[in-house]
Amino acid sequence: MNIEQFIQQHVSRCIESLYGDTDGSGDISVTDALLALQGSVGKISLSDSQVTAADVDGDGKITVTDALLILQKAVAKIDAFPVEK
């Protein structure tokens, strides 16, 4: 494996682990879904990195749908987000 392949592999892992992890804890939990929900209704402002993590349906916006998908993944109802497919 050359250095370019090594970097690409590790960057891909970092990007994939980002989806749904709105609080940046390294895990996808109910807290992540709550933050996405609060951001979607304007109760809180999300940082750019939180918006990137929370947009799990890939439509460029944070909506209640994103919050629901994050919650579903947190409780193992789904295996992957639409943006990962």
Protein Blocks (a to p, Z undefined) as FASTA:
>chain_A
ZZklmmmmmmmmmmmmmgoplnonopacfklmmmmmmmmnopaccdfklmmmmmmnonop
acfklmmmmmmmmnopafbdfklZZ
